[in-house]
Amino acid sequence: MSRKLFIDAVNSKPTARPAFGSGTSIVTEELMDEAGAIFPDAHLDPDGMTKLAITGHTILDFDVVMPLFSVWHESAAVGCPVEWGRKNLMPDCRVHIWKTIDDIKYSKDFLKHPAAQTPLKSISMLKKELGEDAAVCGKVFGPWTLGYHFFGVQDWLINAILEPEKIKQCIDKLKDITVWFAEAQVEAGADCLLLGDHATRDLCGPDMYKDFLLPVHSELAERISCPLILHICGDTRDRIEYIKQSGLECFHWDTKSGEPEEIRQLAGDKLSLMGGISNIEALFSGTKEDVINETQKAIDAGINIIGPECAVPLSVKIENLKAITKYGKDIS
């Protein structure tokens, strides 16, 4: 009954063991080969996306699967000309479609675009195939990150300093993209959602997080009808106190923030935590023993859901990813 265990862990309910998995991509080149589903096709083909996503459970033995492997689905559906990458390269977009707040125009019809329809169909397929065997996690991006996508990181951040009220108005105009895509995924069968918002310390200070993001994260927690897992890359220890106030159920943290015991102490008992395994030091350049060591630290610290800290590098070896659950479940 991995699905129930995972959702209980997201909600900080008692579980017989920690849950294992991630709300960000666990796809690697080796997993693509195992699934017979390769980038870029797996981003826009429901069958390929489903085959690739389900390896998180069938091969890695995680308690959750998540089929949105890139950060670009809703942005592409709204109009960003995304380049969908290749087997060893994640998608990207270097063209920004809006310059001023008056340029922001979209309708709910973006949900009909293939970039939105593919994950919606895949979520439904995964839900039907997995049942109670594993949770199905969707993924959306918050309006702060959407601002980066549509306006460009540099212009967005400069205007956050020079014209903060306009950025707040932009956030207000963008948030329905997040909510509509989120609710469509819930209707398709998602048990929970990862809410990605790139508010890392080097782009967004703690006061800026409190001023710009805390209000909208709190609103999203109220409006979206499933548990939300907030993910922010980088060092976030200086804003965990604010994240605790947001009403979001779970925080997927980056090991750059500190050791698991420190993050557990900062988060307290009510905010569920996901992560604990370093992408670089353990999964990419480390050994199986390094992964096991970090898994043990996360278990000892009481991390609710143990897994990679963020989307894993495409060249990570399956052996290292398997070590998380093989060791973690054996001792739990």
C-alpha positions as CSV (number, residue, x, y, z in Angstrom):
1,M,0.0,0.0,0.0
2,S,2.7,2.4,-1.0
3,R,0.3,5.0,-2.2
4,K,-1.3,5.5,1.3
5,L,2.1,5.4,3.0
6,F,3.4,8.1,0.7
7,I,0.4,10.4,1.1
8,D,0.5,9.9,4.9
9,A,4.1,10.9,4.8
10,V,3.4,14.0,2.8
11,N,0.8,15.0,5.4
12,S,3.2,14.3,8.4
13,K,1.0,11.4,9.6
14,P,2.7,8.5,11.4
15,T,4.0,5.8,9.0
16,A,5.5,2.4,9.6
17,R,8.7,3.5,7.7
18,P,9.8,6.5,5.8
19,A,8.4,6.9,2.3
20,F,10.9,6.9,-0.6
21,G,10.8,8.9,-3.8
22,S,10.8,12.4,-5.3
23,G,8.5,15.0,-6.7
24,T,11.1,16.0,-9.2
25,S,12.4,14.0,-12.2
26,I,14.3,10.8,-11.5
27,V,14.8,10.0,-15.2
28,T,18.3,9.0,-16.3
29,E,19.6,7.8,-19.6
30,E,19.7,4.2,-18.3
31,L,16.1,4.4,-17.2
32,M,15.2,5.7,-20.7
33,D,16.8,2.6,-22.1
34,E,15.1,0.3,-19.7
35,A,11.7,1.9,-20.4
36,G,12.2,2.1,-24.2
37,A,11.1,5.7,-23.9
38,I,13.6,8.4,-24.8
39,F,13.7,12.2,-24.6
40,P,12.5,14.3,-26.4
41,D,9.6,12.1,-27.4
42,A,8.7,11.1,-23.8
43,H,7.9,14.8,-23.0
44,L,5.0,14.9,-25.6
45,D,3.9,11.3,-26.0
46,P,1.6,10.0,-23.2
47,D,2.6,6.3,-23.7
48,G,6.3,7.1,-23.6
49,M,5.8,9.4,-20.6
50,T,3.9,6.8,-18.7
51,K,6.4,4.0,-19.5
52,L,9.3,6.2,-18.3
53,A,7.5,7.6,-15.2
54,I,6.5,4.1,-13.9
55,T,10.1,3.0,-13.7
56,G,10.3,5.1,-10.6
57,H,8.2,2.4,-8.9
58,T,8.9,-0.8,-11.0
59,I,12.7,-0.4,-11.2
60,L,13.7,2.0,-8.4
61,D,11.0,0.8,-5.9
62,F,9.9,4.3,-5.0
63,D,6.5,4.8,-3.4
64,V,5.6,7.5,-5.9
65,V,5.9,8.2,-9.6
66,M,6.0,11.7,-11.3
67,P,5.6,12.0,-15.1
68,L,6.4,15.7,-15.7
69,F,10.2,15.5,-16.3
70,S,10.8,19.1,-17.3
71,V,10.0,22.5,-16.0
72,W,8.3,23.7,-19.2
73,H,4.9,22.1,-19.7
74,E,2.5,24.8,-18.7
75,S,4.8,27.5,-20.1
76,A,5.0,25.7,-23.4
77,A,1.2,25.4,-23.4
78,V,0.8,29.1,-22.9
79,G,3.2,30.0,-25.7
80,C,6.9,29.6,-24.9
81,P,8.8,28.1,-27.9
82,V,10.4,25.3,-25.9
83,E,13.2,23.1,-27.3
84,W,12.4,19.7,-25.9
85,G,16.0,18.5,-25.6
86,R,17.4,15.0,-26.4
87,K,18.4,11.9,-24.5
88,N,21.3,13.6,-22.7
89,L,19.8,17.1,-22.5
90,M,16.8,18.5,-20.6
91,P,14.3,20.9,-22.4
92,D,15.0,24.7,-22.4
93,C,13.6,27.9,-23.8
94,R,15.7,31.0,-24.4
95,V,12.9,33.2,-25.9
96,H,10.7,35.3,-23.5
97,I,7.3,36.0,-24.9
98,W,6.2,39.0,-22.7
99,K,7.8,42.3,-21.8
100,T,5.2,44.2,-19.8
101,I,2.2,43.3,-17.5
102,D,-0.1,44.3,-20.4
103,D,1.3,41.5,-22.5
104,I,0.0,38.8,-20.1
105,K,-2.8,37.1,-22.0
106,Y,-3.9,33.5,-21.8
107,S,-7.1,31.5,-21.4
108,K,-7.9,28.1,-19.9
109,D,-7.6,26.7,-23.4
110,F,-3.9,26.2,-22.8
111,L,-4.9,23.0,-21.1
112,K,-5.8,21.7,-24.6
113,H,-2.2,22.1,-25.8
114,P,-0.2,18.9,-26.3
115,A,2.3,20.1,-23.6
116,A,-0.5,20.1,-21.1
117,Q,-2.5,17.2,-22.5
118,T,0.4,14.7,-22.5
119,P,1.0,14.8,-18.7
120,L,-2.8,14.9,-18.0
121,K,-3.3,11.7,-20.0
122,S,-0.2,10.1,-18.5
123,I,-1.4,10.8,-14.9
124,S,-4.7,9.1,-15.8
125,M,-2.8,6.1,-17.2
126,L,-0.5,5.8,-14.2
127,K,-3.4,6.1,-11.8
128,K,-5.2,3.3,-13.6
129,E,-2.2,1.0,-13.8
130,L,-0.8,1.6,-10.3
131,G,-3.9,1.8,-8.1
132,E,-2.7,1.5,-4.5
133,D,0.7,0.3,-5.4
134,A,2.2,3.8,-5.6
135,A,1.2,7.4,-5.4
136,V,0.9,9.5,-8.5
137,C,2.4,13.0,-8.1
138,G,1.8,15.8,-10.6
139,K,3.8,19.0,-10.9
140,V,3.1,22.7,-11.4
141,F,5.2,25.8,-11.2
142,G,4.4,28.8,-9.2
143,P,3.9,32.3,-10.6
144,W,7.3,33.5,-9.5
145,T,9.0,30.8,-11.7
146,L,6.5,31.4,-14.5
147,G,7.6,35.0,-14.4
148,Y,11.2,33.9,-15.1
149,H,9.9,31.8,-18.1
150,F,7.7,34.5,-19.6
151,F,9.7,37.6,-18.9
152,G,13.3,36.3,-18.4
153,V,15.1,35.9,-15.0
154,Q,17.1,39.1,-15.3
155,D,14.2,41.4,-16.2
156,W,11.9,39.8,-13.6
157,L,14.4,40.2,-10.7
158,I,15.4,43.8,-11.7
159,N,11.7,44.8,-11.7
160,A,11.1,43.0,-8.4
161,I,13.5,45.6,-6.9
162,L,12.6,48.6,-9.0
163,E,8.9,48.1,-9.5
164,P,7.8,45.6,-6.8
165,E,4.1,46.5,-7.1
166,K,4.1,45.6,-10.8
167,I,5.7,42.3,-10.1
168,K,3.0,41.6,-7.5
169,Q,0.4,42.4,-10.1
170,C,2.1,40.0,-12.5
171,I,2.1,37.3,-9.9
172,D,-1.6,37.9,-9.4
173,K,-2.3,37.6,-13.1
174,L,-0.1,34.5,-13.5
175,K,-1.4,32.4,-10.6
176,D,-4.4,31.0,-12.4
177,I,-2.1,29.2,-14.8
178,T,-0.7,27.3,-11.7
179,V,-4.2,26.7,-10.2
180,W,-5.8,25.5,-13.5
181,F,-3.0,23.2,-14.4
182,A,-2.9,21.8,-10.9
183,E,-6.7,21.2,-10.7
184,A,-6.6,19.5,-14.2
185,Q,-3.9,17.1,-12.8
186,V,-6.0,16.4,-9.7
187,E,-9.0,15.6,-11.9
188,A,-6.8,13.3,-14.0
189,G,-5.9,11.4,-10.9
190,A,-2.9,13.0,-9.2
191,D,-2.7,12.2,-5.5
192,C,-0.5,15.2,-4.7
193,L,1.5,17.8,-6.6
194,L,5.0,19.2,-6.5
195,L,4.9,23.0,-6.5
196,G,8.1,24.2,-8.0
197,D,9.1,27.8,-7.4
198,H,12.7,28.9,-8.1
199,A,13.2,31.2,-5.1
200,T,16.7,30.0,-4.2
201,R,18.8,32.3,-2.0
202,D,21.0,33.6,-4.8
203,L,17.9,34.8,-6.7
204,C,15.4,35.7,-3.9
205,G,16.4,36.7,-0.4
206,P,14.3,35.8,2.6
207,D,12.6,39.2,2.9
208,M,11.7,39.0,-0.8
209,Y,10.3,35.5,-0.3
210,K,8.2,36.7,2.6
211,D,7.0,39.7,0.6
212,F,6.4,38.2,-2.8
213,L,6.0,34.4,-2.5
214,L,4.6,33.6,1.0
215,P,1.2,35.3,0.2
216,V,0.8,33.5,-3.1
217,H,2.0,30.1,-1.7
218,S,-0.5,30.4,1.1
219,E,-3.2,31.2,-1.5
220,L,-2.2,28.2,-3.6
221,A,-2.3,25.9,-0.5
222,E,-5.9,27.0,0.0
223,R,-7.1,26.9,-3.6
224,I,-5.5,23.6,-4.8
225,S,-7.5,20.6,-3.7
226,C,-4.7,18.1,-2.9
227,P,-1.5,18.0,-0.8
228,L,1.3,20.2,-2.1
229,I,5.0,19.6,-1.9
230,L,7.0,22.9,-2.3
231,H,10.3,22.5,-4.0
232,I,13.0,25.2,-4.0
233,C,16.5,24.6,-5.2
234,G,19.6,25.8,-3.3
235,D,20.1,27.0,0.2
236,T,16.7,27.7,1.8
237,R,17.4,27.5,5.5
238,D,16.7,31.2,5.8
239,R,13.1,30.9,4.7
240,I,11.9,27.6,6.2
241,E,10.3,29.6,9.0
242,Y,8.1,31.3,6.4
243,I,7.4,28.1,4.5
244,K,6.0,26.7,7.8
245,Q,3.5,29.5,7.8
246,S,2.3,28.9,4.2
247,G,-0.1,26.0,4.8
248,L,1.8,23.8,2.4
249,E,2.1,20.2,3.5
250,C,5.6,19.3,2.6
251,F,8.9,20.9,1.7
252,H,11.3,19.2,-0.8
253,W,14.7,20.7,0.3
254,D,18.1,20.8,-1.3
255,T,21.1,19.4,0.7
256,K,22.9,22.8,0.1
257,S,20.6,24.0,3.0
258,G,22.3,21.8,5.5
259,E,22.4,18.4,7.2
260,P,19.1,16.5,7.6
261,E,19.1,17.0,11.4
262,E,19.4,20.8,11.0
263,I,16.6,21.0,8.4
264,R,14.4,18.8,10.6
265,Q,14.9,21.1,13.5
266,L,14.1,24.2,11.4
267,A,11.0,22.6,10.0
268,G,9.6,21.3,13.2
269,D,7.2,18.4,13.4
270,K,4.3,19.7,11.4
271,L,6.0,20.4,8.1
272,S,6.8,17.2,6.2
273,L,10.2,17.0,4.6
274,M,11.3,15.3,1.3
275,G,14.8,14.8,0.1
276,G,18.1,14.2,1.8
277,I,20.2,12.6,-1.0
278,S,22.7,14.8,-2.7
279,N,22.5,14.7,-6.5
280,I,26.2,15.5,-7.0
281,E,28.2,14.2,-4.0
282,A,26.2,10.9,-3.7
283,L,24.2,10.1,-6.8
284,F,26.4,11.5,-9.6
285,S,30.0,11.3,-8.3
286,G,29.5,9.1,-5.2
287,T,29.4,5.4,-4.7
288,K,26.6,3.1,-3.5
289,E,28.0,3.4,0.0
290,D,27.9,7.2,-0.2
291,V,24.2,7.0,-1.1
292,I,23.6,4.5,1.8
293,N,25.3,6.8,4.2
294,E,23.1,9.8,3.2
295,T,20.0,7.5,3.4
296,Q,20.9,6.5,6.9
297,K,21.4,10.2,8.0
298,A,18.0,11.1,6.5
299,I,16.3,8.2,8.4
300,D,18.0,9.1,11.6
301,A,16.9,12.7,11.3
302,G,13.2,11.7,10.7
303,I,12.9,12.9,7.1
304,N,9.4,11.8,6.0
305,I,10.2,11.1,2.4
306,I,13.7,10.2,1.4
307,G,15.0,10.6,-2.1
308,P,17.0,12.8,-4.4
309,E,17.2,16.5,-3.5
310,C,16.1,17.7,-7.0
311,A,15.8,16.4,-10.6
312,V,18.7,14.0,-10.9
313,P,21.4,14.4,-13.6
314,L,20.6,12.3,-16.6
315,S,23.9,10.4,-16.4
316,V,23.3,9.1,-12.8
317,K,23.6,5.3,-12.6
318,I,20.6,3.2,-11.7
319,E,22.6,1.4,-9.2
320,N,23.0,4.5,-7.0
321,L,19.3,5.3,-7.3
322,K,18.3,1.8,-6.3
323,A,20.5,1.9,-3.2
324,I,18.2,4.5,-1.6
325,T,15.3,2.1,-1.3
326,K,17.2,-1.2,-1.2
327,Y,19.0,0.0,1.9
328,G,16.3,2.2,3.3
329,K,13.5,-0.3,3.2
330,D,15.7,-3.1,4.5
331,I,16.4,-1.3,7.7
332,S,13.0,0.4,8.2
